[in-house]
Amino acid sequence: MRYALPLILFATACPAWEFTPGLPCLLNHEEGGAAVALTYDPTAPLYTISITTAEPWPVAPNFSMRFDGPSGLMISTDRQTFSADRRTLTVTDRGFGNVLNGLQFNESATATLGAATVRFSLSDAAEPVSDFRQCRASPGV
């Protein structure tokens, strides 16, 4: 039992990015009380990124994401939408090249809306993002 506690702490201290193929393809990550979920439906084609927090997102005109690392960049939009309880912010677009580059080639990301910020590590995101980029519609039978 004495060894189980450090393993549990290690498992919860090292969140992972997870890719799940399908229609839509999914890329998920949880860290620090926030969850990030990307979807891609190649039949549309349509991408989404959703960030869910414990507290509601504030009212503000522009959402931005800053990617820090060797390929740092910042992107922003005023086309975000919210769940009914304002805990989930979602951005939808037909192209996500900058978002995927930011996630795959950097060390951390910070999402900001008004005074609210959510920071998450990208230390293990490169391979799952690469897999997510390969999402394709399967031919019908």
N, C-alpha and C positions, 0 to 999 in steps of 0.2 A: 504494500500500500504506500509505503514511503516513496517509492519510485513513480507511482502513478501521478501524483500531484505535479511534479516538474514536467512530465510529459503533457499533461492537460494544459498547463500554462504555456508551454512551448507551442502546442497546437493552436491555441487561441491567439498567441502573440505573433504568429506568422501567417497572416491572411493570404490567400492565393487567388489569383485570377483564374477563372474556369470557363472554358469554351465548351459549348454543347451544340453539336450539329443538328440540323433539322430545318423545318420551315415554320417559324423563322429560326435562324441561327442565333444563339445566345452567347453573350460574354458577360460574366457576373463577377463582382468583387464586393466584399463587405469589410469595413474597417472603421474603428472608432465610432460605432453607433450609426454609421451611414452605409447605404447599399447603392452600388452603381450597377446598372444593367443596360447593356447595349443589345439591340436586336437588329437583324438584317433579314429582310424578306426579298430574296432575289427575284421573285415572281412579280414584284411591284415596279421596280426595285425601290425599297424604302428603308432607311436607317432610322433608329431612335436611340437616344441616350436618356436614361431616367436616373435621377439621383433622389433617393428617399432618405429623409432624416427623421430624428425623433421629434423635432419641433417643426412647426410650419415655416415655410419659406416666407420672407417678408414681401411686401408689395414694392416693386422697383421696376424700372423700365428695361434694363439690360442685364442679361446673364452672360457671364464670361468664364472661360477656363484658361488657366495659365499652366503651361507645361514647363517644368524646370529640369534642365539637364543639358546634354551635349547638343540637342536639336531643339532647344527651347523655343516656344512660340506662345502667342495668346490669340484666342478666338473669342468672338462675342456675337450675340444675336438679341433681337427683341421679339423673337417668335416663340418664346417658351410658353408652355401650357402647364397647368397644375391639376392635381387630383382634387377632389371635393374638399378634403381636409388640408390642402396646401402642403402636405408633407412630401409629396412627390412632384418634382419638377421634370418636365420632359421636353426635349427638343427633337424634332423630326425633320429629315431632309433627304434628298435623293443622292447626295454626295457627302461622304464623311472622311475624305482623304486627310484633311488636317487633323481631325480628331484621332483617327487611327495612327497617323504618324506621331502625334503627340504622345499617345499611350504607348506605342511600341518602342520609341527611340529616346525616351527620357526617364528621369528618376522619380519624379513626383508630379502630381497634378493638383491644382487648387481650383475649385468651382466657387464662383462668387455671384451673389445676387444681393444688391444693397449692402447691408452690413454683415450679412451671413456668409460664412466661408466654410467649405468642406475640403479638407486636404486628404489625399490618399497616395500611398506608395505605388510605384510602378516597377518595383524591383524584380518581380516575377511575371510581368505582363507581356514581354516580347513574344514568347512562343504562343500563348493563347491568342494574342492579337493577330499574329501571323496566320494561325489556323482560321480565325474569324474572317480574315481577308479572303480566304479560299472558298467561302460559302458560295455554293452554286445550286441552282434549281436542278433537281433530278429529272431526267426525261421521263415522260409518262409511258405506261405500258400499253 
